[in-house]
């Protein structure tokens, strides 16, 4: 199944940490990706992911916050970005 890269952005924030966002549009939805997107959003501090949202093969939509992993309810790409950035802001405080 082919996927089309929608966006790939990698930036360094004001503290020197990395934010990397990758989103692909699938040619058709899959059982574990009924919304038709594959994605990986990560906030990396000192080489370690401290906030992340992804839907790796067979795992479905989920989020990472520190060492905790939990399911994530995917509503839309815009909501995904908003939720991720809110978690990054919360982590920075």
mmCIF file of the C-alpha atoms, coordinates in Angstrom:
data_MODEL
# 
_entry.id   MODEL 
# 
loop_
_atom_site.group_PDB 
_atom_site.id 
_atom_site.type_symbol 
_atom_site.label_atom_id 
_atom_site.label_alt_id 
_atom_site.label_comp_id 
_atom_site.label_asym_id 
_atom_site.label_entity_id 
_atom_site.label_seq_id 
_atom_site.pdbx_PDB_ins_code 
_atom_site.Cartn_x 
_atom_site.Cartn_y 
_atom_site.Cartn_z 
_atom_site.occupancy 
_atom_site.B_iso_or_equiv 
_atom_site.pdbx_formal_charge 
_atom_site.auth_seq_id 
_atom_site.auth_comp_id 
_atom_site.auth_asym_id 
_atom_site.auth_atom_id 
_atom_site.pdbx_PDB_model_num 
ATOM 1  C CA . UNK A 1 1  ? 0.000   0.000  0.000  1.00 0.00 ? 1  UNK A CA 1 
ATOM 2  C CA . UNK A 1 2  ? 1.453   3.338  -1.046 1.00 0.00 ? 2  UNK A CA 1 
ATOM 3  C CA . UNK A 1 3  ? 1.467   6.305  1.270  1.00 0.00 ? 3  UNK A CA 1 
ATOM 4  C CA . UNK A 1 4  ? 1.998   9.926  0.266  1.00 0.00 ? 4  UNK A CA 1 
ATOM 5  C CA . UNK A 1 5  ? 4.063   12.127 2.537  1.00 0.00 ? 5  UNK A CA 1 
ATOM 6  C CA . UNK A 1 6  ? 1.875   15.068 3.571  1.00 0.00 ? 6  UNK A CA 1 
ATOM 7  C CA . UNK A 1 7  ? 4.416   16.824 5.773  1.00 0.00 ? 7  UNK A CA 1 
ATOM 8  C CA . UNK A 1 8  ? 7.802   16.302 7.368  1.00 0.00 ? 8  UNK A CA 1 
ATOM 9  C CA . UNK A 1 9  ? 9.085   19.071 9.583  1.00 0.00 ? 9  UNK A CA 1 
ATOM 10 C CA . UNK A 1 10 ? 12.011  19.014 11.948 1.00 0.00 ? 10 UNK A CA 1 
ATOM 11 C CA . UNK A 1 11 ? 12.792  22.089 14.005 1.00 0.00 ? 11 UNK A CA 1 
ATOM 12 C CA . UNK A 1 12 ? 14.876  23.010 17.007 1.00 0.00 ? 12 UNK A CA 1 
ATOM 13 C CA . UNK A 1 13 ? 13.105  24.955 19.736 1.00 0.00 ? 13 UNK A CA 1 
ATOM 14 C CA . UNK A 1 14 ? 14.475  27.786 21.854 1.00 0.00 ? 14 UNK A CA 1 
ATOM 15 C CA . UNK A 1 15 ? 15.955  25.299 24.380 1.00 0.00 ? 15 UNK A CA 1 
ATOM 16 C CA . UNK A 1 16 ? 17.811  23.364 21.662 1.00 0.00 ? 16 UNK A CA 1 
ATOM 17 C CA . UNK A 1 17 ? 15.371  20.411 21.704 1.00 0.00 ? 17 UNK A CA 1 
ATOM 18 C CA . UNK A 1 18 ? 13.899  18.799 18.585 1.00 0.00 ? 18 UNK A CA 1 
ATOM 19 C CA . UNK A 1 19 ? 10.317  18.698 17.383 1.00 0.00 ? 19 UNK A CA 1 
ATOM 20 C CA . UNK A 1 20 ? 9.782   16.327 14.464 1.00 0.00 ? 20 UNK A CA 1 
ATOM 21 C CA . UNK A 1 21 ? 6.466   15.776 12.696 1.00 0.00 ? 21 UNK A CA 1 
ATOM 22 C CA . UNK A 1 22 ? 5.791   13.252 9.907  1.00 0.00 ? 22 UNK A CA 1 
ATOM 23 C CA . UNK A 1 23 ? 2.371   12.566 8.385  1.00 0.00 ? 23 UNK A CA 1 
ATOM 24 C CA . UNK A 1 24 ? 1.507   10.300 5.452  1.00 0.00 ? 24 UNK A CA 1 
ATOM 25 C CA . UNK A 1 25 ? -1.844  9.896  3.691  1.00 0.00 ? 25 UNK A CA 1 
ATOM 26 C CA . UNK A 1 26 ? -2.592  6.241  2.946  1.00 0.00 ? 26 UNK A CA 1 
ATOM 27 C CA . UNK A 1 27 ? -4.055  5.259  -0.397 1.00 0.00 ? 27 UNK A CA 1 
ATOM 28 C CA . UNK A 1 28 ? -6.846  3.560  1.548  1.00 0.00 ? 28 UNK A CA 1 
ATOM 29 C CA . UNK A 1 29 ? -7.727  3.180  5.245  1.00 0.00 ? 29 UNK A CA 1 
ATOM 30 C CA . UNK A 1 30 ? -6.423  0.172  7.156  1.00 0.00 ? 30 UNK A CA 1 
ATOM 31 C CA . UNK A 1 31 ? -7.892  -1.664 10.115 1.00 0.00 ? 31 UNK A CA 1 
ATOM 32 C CA . UNK A 1 32 ? -5.513  0.018  12.554 1.00 0.00 ? 32 UNK A CA 1 
ATOM 33 C CA . UNK A 1 33 ? -5.659  3.353  10.657 1.00 0.00 ? 33 UNK A CA 1 
ATOM 34 C CA . UNK A 1 34 ? -9.346  3.834  9.754  1.00 0.00 ? 34 UNK A CA 1 
ATOM 35 C CA . UNK A 1 35 ? -8.821  7.595  9.322  1.00 0.00 ? 35 UNK A CA 1 
ATOM 36 C CA . UNK A 1 36 ? -6.318  6.923  6.508  1.00 0.00 ? 36 UNK A CA 1 
ATOM 37 C CA . UNK A 1 37 ? -3.235  8.547  8.066  1.00 0.00 ? 37 UNK A CA 1 
ATOM 38 C CA . UNK A 1 38 ? 0.077   7.254  9.355  1.00 0.00 ? 38 UNK A CA 1 
ATOM 39 C CA . UNK A 1 39 ? 1.867   9.691  11.639 1.00 0.00 ? 39 UNK A CA 1 
ATOM 40 C CA . UNK A 1 40 ? 4.715   10.245 14.056 1.00 0.00 ? 40 UNK A CA 1 
ATOM 41 C CA . UNK A 1 41 ? 5.068   13.399 16.144 1.00 0.00 ? 41 UNK A CA 1 
ATOM 42 C CA . UNK A 1 42 ? 7.914   13.603 18.641 1.00 0.00 ? 42 UNK A CA 1 
ATOM 43 C CA . UNK A 1 43 ? 9.450   16.062 21.067 1.00 0.00 ? 43 UNK A CA 1 
ATOM 44 C CA . UNK A 1 44 ? 13.021  15.012 21.815 1.00 0.00 ? 44 UNK A CA 1 
ATOM 45 C CA . UNK A 1 45 ? 15.031  16.289 24.793 1.00 0.00 ? 45 UNK A CA 1 
ATOM 46 C CA . UNK A 1 46 ? 18.657  15.218 25.238 1.00 0.00 ? 46 UNK A CA 1 
ATOM 47 C CA . UNK A 1 47 ? 18.207  12.494 22.609 1.00 0.00 ? 47 UNK A CA 1 
ATOM 48 C CA . UNK A 1 48 ? 15.138  10.965 24.298 1.00 0.00 ? 48 UNK A CA 1 
ATOM 49 C CA . UNK A 1 49 ? 11.517  11.192 23.161 1.00 0.00 ? 49 UNK A CA 1 
ATOM 50 C CA . UNK A 1 50 ? 9.581   12.767 26.026 1.00 0.00 ? 50 UNK A CA 1 
ATOM 51 C CA . UNK A 1 51 ? 6.329   13.467 24.161 1.00 0.00 ? 51 UNK A CA 1 
ATOM 52 C CA . UNK A 1 52 ? 5.127   11.495 21.169 1.00 0.00 ? 52 UNK A CA 1 
ATOM 53 C CA . UNK A 1 53 ? 2.040   10.633 19.176 1.00 0.00 ? 53 UNK A CA 1 
ATOM 54 C CA . UNK A 1 54 ? 2.085   7.828  16.614 1.00 0.00 ? 54 UNK A CA 1 
ATOM 55 C CA . UNK A 1 55 ? 0.228   4.880  15.196 1.00 0.00 ? 55 UNK A CA 1 
ATOM 56 C CA . UNK A 1 56 ? 2.953   2.327  14.532 1.00 0.00 ? 56 UNK A CA 1 
ATOM 57 C CA . UNK A 1 57 ? 2.018   -0.873 12.762 1.00 0.00 ? 57 UNK A CA 1 
ATOM 58 C CA . UNK A 1 58 ? -0.444  -2.911 14.783 1.00 0.00 ? 58 UNK A CA 1 
ATOM 59 C CA . UNK A 1 59 ? -0.461  -0.530 17.769 1.00 0.00 ? 59 UNK A CA 1 
ATOM 60 C CA . UNK A 1 60 ? -3.160  1.880  16.653 1.00 0.00 ? 60 UNK A CA 1 
ATOM 61 C CA . UNK A 1 61 ? -3.326  5.525  17.684 1.00 0.00 ? 61 UNK A CA 1 
ATOM 62 C CA . UNK A 1 62 ? -1.495  6.226  20.942 1.00 0.00 ? 62 UNK A CA 1 
ATOM 63 C CA . UNK A 1 63 ? 0.517   8.864  22.785 1.00 0.00 ? 63 UNK A CA 1 
ATOM 64 C CA . UNK A 1 64 ? 3.674   8.841  24.863 1.00 0.00 ? 64 UNK A CA 1 
ATOM 65 C CA . UNK A 1 65 ? 4.252   11.258 27.721 1.00 0.00 ? 65 UNK A CA 1 
ATOM 66 C CA . UNK A 1 66 ? 7.471   10.572 29.572 1.00 0.00 ? 66 UNK A CA 1 
ATOM 67 C CA . UNK A 1 67 ? 7.567   6.820  30.151 1.00 0.00 ? 67 UNK A CA 1 
ATOM 68 C CA . UNK A 1 68 ? 3.784   6.480  30.003 1.00 0.00 ? 68 UNK A CA 1 
ATOM 69 C CA . UNK A 1 69 ? 1.995   5.188  26.887 1.00 0.00 ? 69 UNK A CA 1 
ATOM 70 C CA . UNK A 1 70 ? -1.776  5.330  26.424 1.00 0.00 ? 70 UNK A CA 1 
ATOM 71 C CA . UNK A 1 71 ? -4.387  5.085  23.661 1.00 0.00 ? 71 UNK A CA 1 
ATOM 72 C CA . UNK A 1 72 ? -5.181  8.264  21.728 1.00 0.00 ? 72 UNK A CA 1 
ATOM 73 C CA . UNK A 1 73 ? -8.559  9.028  20.148 1.00 0.00 ? 73 UNK A CA 1 
ATOM 74 C CA . UNK A 1 74 ? -7.833  10.435 16.670 1.00 0.00 ? 74 UNK A CA 1 
ATOM 75 C CA . UNK A 1 75 ? -10.363 13.088 15.629 1.00 0.00 ? 75 UNK A CA 1 
ATOM 76 C CA . UNK A 1 76 ? -8.515  14.983 12.892 1.00 0.00 ? 76 UNK A CA 1 
ATOM 77 C CA . UNK A 1 77 ? -5.038  16.048 11.816 1.00 0.00 ? 77 UNK A CA 1 
ATOM 78 C CA . UNK A 1 78 ? -5.632  19.548 13.203 1.00 0.00 ? 78 UNK A CA 1 
ATOM 79 C CA . UNK A 1 79 ? -6.685  18.159 16.589 1.00 0.00 ? 79 UNK A CA 1 
ATOM 80 C CA . UNK A 1 80 ? -3.681  15.806 16.582 1.00 0.00 ? 80 UNK A CA 1 
ATOM 81 C CA . UNK A 1 81 ? -1.299  18.766 16.106 1.00 0.00 ? 81 UNK A CA 1 
ATOM 82 C CA . UNK A 1 82 ? -3.116  20.801 18.779 1.00 0.00 ? 82 UNK A CA 1 
ATOM 83 C CA . UNK A 1 83 ? -2.988  17.948 21.309 1.00 0.00 ? 83 UNK A CA 1 
ATOM 84 C CA . UNK A 1 84 ? 0.689   17.272 20.601 1.00 0.00 ? 84 UNK A CA 1 
ATOM 85 C CA . UNK A 1 85 ? 1.693   20.931 20.926 1.00 0.00 ? 85 UNK A CA 1 
ATOM 86 C CA . UNK A 1 86 ? -0.305  21.259 24.157 1.00 0.00 ? 86 UNK A CA 1 
ATOM 87 C CA . UNK A 1 87 ? 1.555   18.269 25.611 1.00 0.00 ? 87 UNK A CA 1 
ATOM 88 C CA . UNK A 1 88 ? 4.879   19.829 24.542 1.00 0.00 ? 88 UNK A CA 1 
ATOM 89 C CA . UNK A 1 89 ? 3.904   23.112 26.243 1.00 0.00 ? 89 UNK A CA 1 
ATOM 90 C CA . UNK A 1 90 ? 2.880   21.216 29.381 1.00 0.00 ? 90 UNK A CA 1 
ATOM 91 C CA . UNK A 1 91 ? 6.172   19.282 29.391 1.00 0.00 ? 91 UNK A CA 1 
ATOM 92 C CA . UNK A 1 92 ? 8.218   22.495 29.115 1.00 0.00 ? 92 UNK A CA 1 
ATOM 93 C CA . UNK A 1 93 ? 6.593   23.969 32.272 1.00 0.00 ? 93 UNK A CA 1 
# 
